Amino acid sequence: MFTVLECVTDRHDIAITAISAVIASLGMLAFFHLLMRSEESTLARRRNWRIVAAFSGGLSVWATHFVAMLAYEGTVTLRFDLFFTALSALIAAAGFWLAIRGSRRDMNGISASALLVTVSVAAMHFVGMAGLDAAARLRFEWVEIASGAVLAFGLFVLSLTAFRRLIGRIKIAPASAAAVLGICVLHFTSMSATVITPDPSLPSQVGGAIDTVWLTSAIAVVIFLILSSSLVAVVIDRHLVDLKGFANSTLDGLAIVRDGAIVEVNVRFARLLERDAADLVGMRPDDLISGSDGLRIDAARHGAVEAAPLVGDKSRIFEIAVHTIEYGGRPSQVVALRDLTERRAVQKKVEYLARHDILTGLTNRSTFQDSLEVQLARGADTGKPFALLALDLDRFKAVNDLFGHAEGDRVLRDVAGILRACCRGGDTVARIGGDEFVILTAEGVGDEGAGALAERVRAAFRERMNVSVDPTAVGVSIGIAIYPKDGNDADALTQAADVALYRAKAGGRGMHAFYDLAMDQERRDRRLLESDLRQAVARGELHLLFQPIEALEPRRTVGYEALLRWTHPTRGSVSPDVFIPIAEESGIILSIGEWSLMEACKQAVQWNPALKVAVNVSAIQFRLANLAFVVGGILEVTGLAPQRLELEITETALLKDRAMTLDILTQIKALGVKIVMDDFGTGYSSLSNLQSFPFDRLKIDRSFIAGMTTDPNARAIVRSVVSLGRSLGLPVTAEGIETAAQYQIVIDEGCAHAQGYLLGKPAAGPARRFAMSSERTAFVGGNS
């Protein structure tokens, strides 16, 4: 170490040595600054910056070595061969390039790069020494040189580690300091280990101090210019690239306009106008864009305005905003251009969806209500009538259930097309629900015009919705209300059309009906009755009567059928023919039916254990998968033996979901409860039902019993049913026996049981009986 220090202080010019140290410091600062810039750049620019960094670092090391060599003050005059001097510079630059081109951040990569730098600096040094032209011979102490190389390697590892591991620009300083130390250690260690022996036999070199000063100054100036240029290039590139990248990163197009001409644009501006950025410079913005306010594009504005392109895709919608800035030392206008095309398209779509039904494209409920209010306001001024038609599709639910929702959607779209075709200018067609549509006619349409429109719609449905050839075909029922006679506000007119629709559907479906006041009163009464019926159980207004069921041979009472009655607090006795259909349509039958079954079982427990109780079950209740659980629970609570309970069902219950209904019946029968098919011979009688499920008894409908004495066909049907029951092992019960003749016929035909007014009228129970003026079977649910 002392030898090295002595070499520096005693054998070198301190001033020139200091210059070499400054060159090394500036060179390493430039090298690491350029290297950092390469890492910040894109992949395409990174290679270029690394080449610049390699030349900057290599040449600075070469200059440090060369200037330090010029600072050497020995007894022999030194001159340098041009070839070896140039070659040493190339070796230094190439070595740095190899060290950084594939450098990695891990320790192995850092060590490999440090080794390449060490080797390249050493190679540069000794190639430069080989170019010495002096009257002397050179000898090297390789042990000392190797020691210096190891120490320099460690400093280069430290330098690269600091650069790779530290964060921010501050890392350049320690990395550069360690690298400068490594260069100096390797150079001066090698110089101290170099022995120069004068040789008089060699030609001497002539030179003076003034040559050394000028040569040193020239090299220093050149290197300084190289390094300064590199640093300035980094700064300028950073600012230019970053500013341009910042301008291009925005989603808005930006153009700087001065004196009515474009002087600069970003990439987005050029793309929006489908032009190259270079082609736009110098053009007038008014030749490219037209503002909606009619002002010049670069005119000052308080806010953004819409604009249309005059070049490229002219269907696009732009928005422009203008601000004044200082650019290039002069006031200029910045025109910000934004593409609103997609936003406007989305906005239009949202507005369309907000006003139209997404499936059919018809007006939706909200927009229809607005149109109706406008029509009412106009009608109040003009006094002209118009019609509101409420339409409901027949059989649509069955189509949806059988063929799926996709097919149901297709049907709804077809219906929308039919309605559009039937309407005329000024009419509004809307879909306001699942299968509910309305038509609001233009002004001046009265009863005659509305009736003609309804006929056109029905005729179109008959033509295009023919159920005989298309199983997905649907029908339509139409209710019509006329303004102002049927209502002069939206609620009244809509309610009137709904009432008329209800009457049209009640008339057999596929019909149209006009509103009248009697309809409205009937519907109001029905709604009031439905409301009261919901409270009937809680108020104790329902009760059961029981009609005996007689065995014919020998004659004896084998059980009773429970019959439901409702005594209304103001209406008095309400016929089951009135309130049972209401209960089934509204779903109230579920709670009423459960109460009826519970009450019948409670009372039957108090009877003679040989007597059975029969209760009808509605088809509605079979929609509940837990019906068997409910029946079992009631039997458990009341304590009634399962074999004493008979549940009577009609074949209607097997229509909705045959498999589910049969499964529920099987579960009930497993409890020990008897299952009776009621009203056999009417409705949807099918022998397959008798085959699918082992019923315990059949009941012949009273209509056949009433006609036996006068109609041979009725008696033949009774005989056939009895024969069928006997073949299947099913006892047959005849209902509605009211005369002795009827009683004798059913005995003759072989019926096992009978019931009717002749055998016993409905009464409070087996203990006491009294005459009743009417008869109706009690339901857990049912239509008959």
BADONU-664339 format. One line per 8 residues: for each residue x, z, y of C-alpha. Coordinates in steps of 0.1 Angstrom, whole numbers, plus 5000, padded with zeros to 4 digits. Example, Ala and Ser with C-alpha at 12.3 -4.5 7.8 and 13.67 -1.06 7.14 Angstrom:
residues 2
5123/5078/4955 ~ 5137/5071/4989
end
This chain:
residues 784
5000/5000/5000 ~ 5028/5009/5024 ~ 5044/4975/5016 ~ 5012/4957/5026 ~ 5009/4977/5058 ~ 5045/4970/5067 ~ 5039/4933/5060 ~ 5010/4933/5084
5026/4954/5112 ~ 5062/4942/5110 ~ 5061/4907/5098 ~ 5030/4893/5115 ~ 5021/4887/5151 ~ 4994/4913/5159 ~ 4975/4891/5184 ~ 4972/4861/5160
4964/4885/5131 ~ 4936/4899/5152 ~ 4923/4864/5158 ~ 4923/4858/5120 ~ 4903/4891/5116 ~ 4877/4880/5142 ~ 4874/4846/5125 ~ 4869/4864/5091
4842/4887/5106 ~ 4823/4859/5123 ~ 4826/4838/5092 ~ 4812/4864/5069 ~ 4784/4873/5094 ~ 4775/4836/5095 ~ 4778/4832/5057 ~ 4754/4861/5049
4731/4851/5077 ~ 4728/4816/5063 ~ 4725/4830/5028 ~ 4695/4851/5039 ~ 4680/4821/5056 ~ 4682/4802/5023 ~ 4663/4829/5005 ~ 4636/4828/5032
4632/4790/5030 ~ 4611/4770/5006 ~ 4627/4757/4974 ~ 4633/4723/4989 ~ 4652/4736/5019 ~ 4670/4764/5000 ~ 4697/4741/4985 ~ 4706/4727/5019
4710/4761/5035 ~ 4732/4773/5006 ~ 4755/4743/5011 ~ 4758/4751/5048 ~ 4765/4788/5039 ~ 4792/4778/5013 ~ 4811/4756/5039 ~ 4807/4783/5065
4820/4810/5043 ~ 4848/4789/5026 ~ 4861/4775/5059 ~ 4861/4809/5076 ~ 4882/4823/5047 ~ 4905/4793/5049 ~ 4908/4797/5087 ~ 4915/4834/5083
4943/4826/5058 ~ 4957/4797/5078 ~ 4957/4816/5111 ~ 4972/4847/5094 ~ 4999/4824/5079 ~ 5007/4812/5115 ~ 5010/4848/5125 ~ 5037/4854/5099
5071/4861/5116 ~ 5098/4855/5091 ~ 5134/4843/5093 ~ 5124/4808/5082 ~ 5103/4784/5102 ~ 5071/4774/5084 ~ 5051/4742/5085 ~ 5021/4731/5064
5015/4700/5044 ~ 4983/4683/5055 ~ 4971/4674/5019 ~ 4975/4709/5004 ~ 4960/4725/5036 ~ 4929/4703/5034 ~ 4927/4708/4996 ~ 4928/4745/5000
4898/4743/5025 ~ 4878/4723/4999 ~ 4886/4748/4972 ~ 4874/4777/4993 ~ 4841/4759/5001 ~ 4835/4748/4965 ~ 4842/4783/4952 ~ 4817/4798/4976
4791/4772/4966 ~ 4796/4779/4929 ~ 4793/4816/4936 ~ 4759/4814/4954 ~ 4742/4784/4938 ~ 4729/4802/4908 ~ 4735/4838/4917 ~ 4712/4865/4902
4702/4899/4915 ~ 4712/4919/4885 ~ 4747/4935/4881 ~ 4760/4908/4858 ~ 4751/4881/4882 ~ 4766/4899/4911 ~ 4798/4905/4891 ~ 4800/4868/4882
4795/4857/4918 ~ 4822/4882/4930 ~ 4846/4869/4904 ~ 4841/4833/4915 ~ 4847/4843/4952 ~ 4878/4862/4942 ~ 4892/4833/4922 ~ 4883/4808/4949
4899/4828/4977 ~ 4931/4834/4955 ~ 4932/4797/4946 ~ 4927/4787/4982 ~ 4956/4810/4992 ~ 4981/4798/4966 ~ 4972/4761/4971 ~ 4978/4766/5008
5011/4784/5000 ~ 5020/4754/4979 ~ 5017/4733/5010 ~ 5044/4753/5029 ~ 5071/4731/5042 ~ 5102/4753/5048 ~ 5139/4755/5041 ~ 5133/4783/5016
5123/4791/4981 ~ 5092/4812/4972 ~ 5089/4838/4945 ~ 5057/4859/4938 ~ 5054/4895/4925 ~ 5024/4889/4902 ~ 5017/4925/4893 ~ 5011/4933/4930
4990/4902/4934 ~ 4969/4911/4903 ~ 4964/4946/4918 ~ 4953/4931/4951 ~ 4929/4907/4933 ~ 4913/4936/4914 ~ 4908/4955/4946 ~ 4894/4925/4963
4870/4918/4934 ~ 4857/4954/4938 ~ 4851/4948/4975 ~ 4834/4915/4969 ~ 4811/4932/4943 ~ 4803/4959/4968 ~ 4796/4932/4994 ~ 4772/4912/4972
4755/4944/4959 ~ 4748/4956/4995 ~ 4734/4921/5003 ~ 4712/4921/4972 ~ 4700/4957/4971 ~ 4695/4966/5008 ~ 4664/4956/5027 ~ 4662/4939/5061
4687/4922/5083 ~ 4708/4954/5085 ~ 4722/4945/5051 ~ 4743/4917/5067 ~ 4766/4942/5084 ~ 4779/4962/5054 ~ 4780/4930/5032 ~ 4801/4912/5058
4824/4943/5063 ~ 4831/4946/5026 ~ 4838/4909/5023 ~ 4862/4909/5053 ~ 4881/4938/5037 ~ 4882/4919/5004 ~ 4896/4887/5021 ~ 4922/4907/5040
4933/4928/5010 ~ 4937/4897/4989 ~ 4956/4878/5016 ~ 4980/4905/5028 ~ 4986/4918/4993 ~ 4996/4883/4983 ~ 5018/4879/5014 ~ 5035/4912/5008
5041/4902/4972 ~ 5056/4868/4983 ~ 5094/4867/4985 ~ 5108/4839/5008 ~ 5145/4832/5002 ~ 5162/4808/5027 ~ 5180/4779/5011 ~ 5206/4761/5032
5205/4732/5008 ~ 5169/4724/5019 ~ 5163/4705/5052 ~ 5154/4729/5080 ~ 5121/4727/5101 ~ 5121/4726/5138 ~ 5093/4744/5157 ~ 5087/4769/5184
5064/4797/5194 ~ 5045/4774/5217 ~ 5035/4751/5188 ~ 5022/4781/5169 ~ 5001/4793/5198 ~ 4986/4760/5205 ~ 4980/4754/5168 ~ 4964/4788/5163
4942/4784/5194 ~ 4931/4749/5182 ~ 4922/4762/5147 ~ 4904/4792/5162 ~ 4884/4771/5186 ~ 4874/4746/5159 ~ 4864/4774/5135 ~ 4846/4793/5162
4826/4762/5171 ~ 4818/4757/5134 ~ 4806/4792/5130 ~ 4788/4793/5163 ~ 4770/4761/5155 ~ 4760/4775/5121 ~ 4746/4806/5137 ~ 4728/4787/5164
4714/4763/5138 ~ 4700/4793/5119 ~ 4684/4808/5150 ~ 4669/4774/5162 ~ 4657/4765/5127 ~ 4641/4799/5122 ~ 4622/4797/5154 ~ 4612/4761/5151
4602/4764/5114 ~ 4585/4797/5119 ~ 4566/4785/5150 ~ 4555/4753/5133 ~ 4546/4772/5101 ~ 4526/4796/5122 ~ 4508/4767/5139 ~ 4502/4750/5106
4490/4781/5088 ~ 4457/4782/5109 ~ 4426/4767/5095 ~ 4419/4752/5129 ~ 4434/4720/5142 ~ 4455/4726/5174 ~ 4465/4700/5199 ~ 4484/4705/5232
4472/4682/5259 ~ 4490/4676/5292 ~ 4478/4652/5319 ~ 4451/4639/5296 ~ 4474/4629/5267 ~ 4483/4647/5235 ~ 4519/4660/5234 ~ 4518/4680/5202
4495/4686/5172 ~ 4496/4707/5141 ~ 4490/4693/5106 ~ 4454/4705/5104 ~ 4445/4686/5136 ~ 4459/4654/5121 ~ 4442/4659/5088 ~ 4408/4665/5104
4411/4632/5123 ~ 4426/4614/5092 ~ 4457/4603/5112 ~ 4494/4609/5110 ~ 4506/4636/5135 ~ 4531/4612/5150 ~ 4504/4586/5157 ~ 4483/4611/5177
4510/4620/5201 ~ 4504/4602/5234 ~ 4468/4594/5226 ~ 4438/4605/5248 ~ 4417/4632/5230 ~ 4386/4615/5244 ~ 4394/4585/5222 ~ 4394/4607/5192
4365/4632/5197 ~ 4333/4633/5216 ~ 4319/4666/5229 ~ 4282/4674/5227 ~ 4283/4686/5263 ~ 4295/4653/5276 ~ 4326/4667/5293 ~ 4362/4656/5287
4376/4671/5256 ~ 4404/4689/5275 ~ 4380/4702/5302 ~ 4378/4740/5306 ~ 4349/4756/5288 ~ 4335/4791/5287 ~ 4328/4788/5249 ~ 4330/4765/5219
4308/4734/5217 ~ 4300/4710/5189 ~ 4318/4677/5188 ~ 4318/4645/5167 ~ 4348/4625/5156 ~ 4352/4589/5168 ~ 4377/4581/5141 ~ 4378/4588/5104
4347/4602/5087 ~ 4322/4601/5116 ~ 4296/4621/5096 ~ 4316/4653/5100 ~ 4307/4680/5125 ~ 4334/4696/5146 ~ 4336/4725/5170 ~ 4360/4725/5199
4373/4753/5222 ~ 4398/4747/5250 ~ 4423/4772/5266 ~ 4450/4767/5292 ~ 4485/4778/5284 ~ 4521/4772/5296 ~ 4539/4748/5273 ~ 4573/4734/5281
4573/4752/5315 ~ 4541/4734/5326 ~ 4503/4742/5324 ~ 4488/4725/5294 ~ 4455/4727/5275 ~ 4452/4738/5239 ~ 4423/4721/5221 ~ 4412/4740/5190
4393/4719/5165 ~ 4373/4734/5137 ~ 4355/4716/5109 ~ 4318/4728/5106 ~ 4307/4702/5082 ~ 4306/4724/5051 ~ 4292/4754/5070 ~ 4264/4733/5084
4256/4719/5050 ~ 4255/4754/5036 ~ 4234/4766/5065 ~ 4209/4737/5060 ~ 4207/4746/5023 ~ 4201/4782/5030 ~ 4174/4773/5056 ~ 4158/4750/5030
4158/4776/5003 ~ 4144/4801/5027 ~ 4114/4778/5034 ~ 4110/4761/5000 ~ 4104/4770/4964 ~ 4138/4764/4946 ~ 4122/4751/4914 ~ 4096/4726/4927
4108/4719/4962 ~ 4073/4728/4976 ~ 4067/4751/5005 ~ 4071/4787/4995 ~ 4048/4816/5002 ~ 4065/4827/5034 ~ 4065/4793/5050 ~ 4029/4787/5038
4018/4819/5056 ~ 4035/4806/5088 ~ 4018/4772/5085 ~ 3984/4789/5079 ~ 3988/4811/5110 ~ 3997/4780/5131 ~ 3967/4761/5116 ~ 3944/4791/5124
3956/4793/5160 ~ 3951/4755/5165 ~ 3917/4758/5148 ~ 3907/4785/5172 ~ 3914/4761/5201 ~ 3899/4730/5187 ~ 3871/4744/5165 ~ 3879/4718/5139
3875/4730/5102 ~ 3901/4728/5075 ~ 3902/4738/5039 ~ 3923/4761/5018 ~ 3925/4754/4981 ~ 3938/4780/4956 ~ 3949/4765/4923 ~ 3958/4782/4891
3971/4765/4860 ~ 3951/4768/4827 ~ 3971/4773/4794 ~ 4004/4776/4813 ~ 4013/4810/4798 ~ 4007/4796/4763 ~ 4030/4767/4771 ~ 4057/4791/4784
4055/4813/4754 ~ 4054/4785/4728 ~ 4079/4761/4743 ~ 4102/4783/4764 ~ 4109/4788/4800 ~ 4128/4755/4804 ~ 4098/4735/4793 ~ 4076/4757/4815
4098/4749/4845 ~ 4095/4711/4837 ~ 4057/4715/4836 ~ 4057/4732/4870 ~ 4078/4704/4885 ~ 4054/4678/4871 ~ 4025/4698/4886 ~ 4042/4698/4920
4046/4660/4918 ~ 4009/4656/4909 ~ 3998/4677/4939 ~ 4020/4659/4963 ~ 4006/4626/4951 ~ 3970/4638/4956 ~ 3975/4651/4991 ~ 3976/4631/5023
3995/4633/5056 ~ 3991/4666/5073 ~ 3983/4685/5040 ~ 4007/4713/5030 ~ 4013/4721/4993 ~ 4029/4754/4984 ~ 4038/4773/4953 ~ 4031/4810/4960
4036/4825/4925 ~ 4045/4817/4889 ~ 4017/4792/4882 ~ 3998/4797/4915 ~ 3996/4769/4941 ~ 3978/4764/4973 ~ 3969/4734/4994 ~ 3963/4737/5031
3945/4706/5044 ~ 3949/4690/5078 ~ 3923/4696/5105 ~ 3890/4680/5103 ~ 3886/4684/5065 ~ 3853/4701/5056 ~ 3833/4707/5024 ~ 3831/4670/5016
3868/4662/5021 ~ 3879/4694/5003 ~ 3856/4685/4973 ~ 3871/4650/4972 ~ 3906/4664/4972 ~ 3897/4688/4944 ~ 3882/4659/4924 ~ 3914/4638/4929
3935/4667/4917 ~ 3914/4673/4886 ~ 3913/4635/4878 ~ 3951/4634/4881 ~ 3955/4663/4857 ~ 3931/4647/4832 ~ 3952/4615/4834 ~ 3987/4629/4834
3981/4662/4815 ~ 3962/4651/4784 ~ 3964/4679/4759 ~ 3954/4657/4730 ~ 3987/4637/4733 ~ 4009/4663/4750 ~ 4010/4699/4737 ~ 4026/4711/4769
3998/4697/4791 ~ 3980/4722/4813 ~ 3947/4722/4832 ~ 3939/4734/4867 ~ 3911/4756/4882 ~ 3905/4753/4919 ~ 3889/4776/4944 ~ 3880/4763/4979
3874/4781/5012 ~ 3866/4764/5045 ~ 3876/4775/5080 ~ 3858/4790/5099 ~ 3827/4796/5079 ~ 3844/4814/5050 ~ 3870/4833/5071 ~ 3886/4831/5105
3919/4848/5098 ~ 3946/4845/5071 ~ 3935/4874/5049 ~ 3898/4866/5049 ~ 3904/4829/5042 ~ 3929/4836/5014 ~ 3906/4862/4998 ~ 3877/4837/5000
3898/4810/4982 ~ 3908/4836/4955 ~ 3872/4846/4950 ~ 3862/4809/4946 ~ 3891/4804/4921 ~ 3879/4834/4901 ~ 3844/4819/4899 ~ 3859/4785/4889
3878/4801/4860 ~ 3849/4821/4849 ~ 3828/4789/4848 ~ 3849/4775/4819 ~ 3883/4766/4835 ~ 3892/4731/4846 ~ 3866/4734/4873 ~ 3865/4737/4911
3842/4760/4930 ~ 3834/4767/4967 ~ 3833/4802/4981 ~ 3800/4818/4988 ~ 3790/4853/4998 ~ 3774/4862/4965 ~ 3807/4856/4947 ~ 3825/4879/4971
3799/4907/4966 ~ 3801/4903/4928 ~ 3839/4905/4929 ~ 3839/4935/4951 ~ 3814/4953/4928 ~ 3837/4945/4898 ~ 3867/4959/4916 ~ 3849/4990/4926
3837/4994/4890 ~ 3873/4989/4878 ~ 3885/5016/4902 ~ 3858/5041/4890 ~ 3865/5032/4854 ~ 3902/5043/4858 ~ 3889/5078/4867 ~ 3861/5080/4841
3881/5098/4814 ~ 3895/5124/4838 ~ 3861/5130/4853 ~ 3845/5134/4819 ~ 3821/5105/4824 ~ 3827/5089/4790 ~ 3811/5102/4758 ~ 3806/5090/4722
3775/5083/4702 ~ 3775/5078/4664 ~ 3754/5053/4644 ~ 3751/5059/4607 ~ 3765/5035/4580 ~ 3743/5035/4549 ~ 3752/5027/4513 ~ 3724/5006/4499
3723/5014/4462 ~ 3717/5042/4460 ~ 3709/5047/4496 ~ 3729/5074/4513 ~ 3749/5079/4545 ~ 3786/5073/4539 ~ 3798/5075/4575 ~ 3793/5069/4612
3805/5043/4637 ~ 3816/5057/4671 ~ 3799/5040/4701 ~ 3813/5045/4736 ~ 3790/5052/4766 ~ 3797/5056/4803 ~ 3775/5075/4826 ~ 3785/5066/4862
3778/5093/4888 ~ 3759/5069/4911 ~ 3751/5039/4890 ~ 3739/5058/4860 ~ 3744/5044/4825 ~ 3767/5014/4826 ~ 3763/4989/4798 ~ 3793/4985/4775
3788/4947/4779 ~ 3798/4953/4815 ~ 3826/4978/4815 ~ 3844/4970/4782 ~ 3855/4935/4794 ~ 3867/4950/4826 ~ 3886/4976/4807 ~ 3903/4950/4786
3912/4927/4815 ~ 3927/4955/4835 ~ 3945/4973/4806 ~ 3925/5005/4811 ~ 3913/5000/4775 ~ 3946/5014/4763 ~ 3940/5049/4777 ~ 3902/5047/4770
3908/5036/4735 ~ 3932/5064/4727 ~ 3908/5089/4742 ~ 3879/5074/4720 ~ 3900/5076/4689 ~ 3910/5112/4696 ~ 3874/5123/4704 ~ 3860/5106/4673
3885/5123/4650 ~ 3879/5157/4666 ~ 3842/5154/4660 ~ 3845/5140/4625 ~ 3866/5170/4614 ~ 3835/5191/4619 ~ 3813/5169/4596 ~ 3808/5169/4559
3842/5159/4544 ~ 3825/5131/4525 ~ 3816/5113/4557 ~ 3839/5087/4573 ~ 3842/5077/4609 ~ 3847/5041/4621 ~ 3863/5032/4654 ~ 3869/4997/4667
3904/4988/4678 ~ 3909/4962/4706 ~ 3932/4932/4703 ~ 3949/4945/4735 ~ 3961/4976/4718 ~ 3980/4956/4692 ~ 4004/4946/4720 ~ 4018/4981/4716
4043/4982/4688 ~ 4038/5020/4684 ~ 4001/5018/4676 ~ 4006/5032/4641 ~ 4026/5061/4656 ~ 3997/5068/4680 ~ 3971/5068/4651 ~ 3993/5090/4630
3998/5115/4659 ~ 3960/5117/4665 ~ 3954/5124/4628 ~ 3980/5151/4628 ~ 3967/5168/4660 ~ 3930/5167/4649 ~ 3936/5174/4612 ~ 3914/5146/4600
3922/5133/4566 ~ 3935/5097/4569 ~ 3911/5083/4542 ~ 3882/5094/4563 ~ 3892/5071/4592 ~ 3883/5034/4594 ~ 3897/5011/4621 ~ 3876/4980/4627
3894/4950/4642 ~ 3883/4914/4649 ~ 3903/4883/4641 ~ 3911/4880/4678 ~ 3938/4906/4673 ~ 3956/4882/4649 ~ 3958/4854/4674 ~ 3984/4866/4699
4013/4876/4676 ~ 4001/4874/4640 ~ 4033/4886/4624 ~ 4035/4917/4647 ~ 3998/4925/4642 ~ 4001/4923/4605 ~ 4031/4945/4605 ~ 4013/4972/4626
3983/4970/4602 ~ 4006/4975/4573 ~ 4020/5006/4589 ~ 3985/5020/4596 ~ 3974/5013/4561 ~ 4004/5031/4548 ~ 3991/5063/4565 ~ 3960/5061/4543
3937/5048/4570 ~ 3911/5021/4560 ~ 3911/4987/4578 ~ 3878/4968/4583 ~ 3875/4933/4595 ~ 3846/4933/4621 ~ 3823/4904/4630 ~ 3835/4883/4601
3821/4848/4603 ~ 3823/4844/4641 ~ 3851/4834/4664 ~ 3884/4824/4646 ~ 3874/4833/4610 ~ 3902/4822/4586 ~ 3905/4828/4549 ~ 3942/4830/4554
3938/4863/4572 ~ 3921/4877/4542 ~ 3949/4865/4520 ~ 3977/4878/4544 ~ 3964/4913/4546 ~ 3944/4934/4521 ~ 3915/4946/4542 ~ 3893/4974/4528
3859/4961/4540 ~ 3842/4931/4557 ~ 3814/4934/4583 ~ 3789/4905/4588 ~ 3781/4899/4625 ~ 3746/4908/4636 ~ 3739/4873/4647 ~ 3737/4861/4611
3716/4891/4601 ~ 3691/4884/4629 ~ 3686/4848/4618 ~ 3682/4853/4580 ~ 3645/4854/4580 ~ 3640/4822/4599 ~ 3672/4802/4594 ~ 3682/4792/4558
3717/4784/4570 ~ 3722/4820/4583 ~ 3711/4834/4550 ~ 3734/4810/4532 ~ 3763/4822/4553 ~ 3755/4859/4545 ~ 3753/4850/4508 ~ 3787/4832/4510
3804/4861/4528 ~ 3790/4886/4502 ~ 3802/4864/4474 ~ 3836/4860/4490 ~ 3839/4897/4494 ~ 3829/4904/4459 ~ 3855/4879/4447 ~ 3882/4896/4467
3870/4931/4458 ~ 3860/4938/4494 ~ 3827/4956/4501 ~ 3805/4939/4527 ~ 3786/4957/4555 ~ 3756/4941/4573 ~ 3752/4950/4609 ~ 3721/4949/4631
3694/4957/4605 ~ 3662/4962/4625 ~ 3634/4951/4602 ~ 3624/4959/4566 ~ 3626/4921/4558 ~ 3662/4920/4569 ~ 3669/4952/4549 ~ 3654/4937/4517
3674/4904/4521 ~ 3708/4922/4524 ~ 3699/4942/4493 ~ 3690/4911/4475 ~ 3722/4893/4485 ~ 3743/4922/4473 ~ 3756/4938/4505 ~ 3772/4972/4498
3765/4988/4532 ~ 3742/4983/4562 ~ 3737/4998/4597 ~ 3712/4992/4624 ~ 3682/5006/4643 ~ 3661/5006/4611 ~ 3685/5029/4594 ~ 3695/5051/4623
3700/5049/4660 ~ 3731/5060/4679 ~ 3731/5098/4684 ~ 3754/5126/4695 ~ 3765/5132/4659 ~ 3753/5139/4623 ~ 3738/5172/4634 ~ 3713/5158/4659
3700/5124/4666 ~ 3679/5108/4693 ~ 3667/5073/4702 ~ 3688/5051/4724 ~ 3676/5020/4742 ~ 3708/5000/4736 ~ 3738/4998/4713 ~ 3775/4990/4717
3805/4998/4695 ~ 3831/5021/4709 ~ 3866/5006/4712 ~ 3901/5017/4711 ~ 3902/4981/4724 ~ 3883/4949/4717 ~ 3860/4922/4730 ~ 3830/4925/4708
end
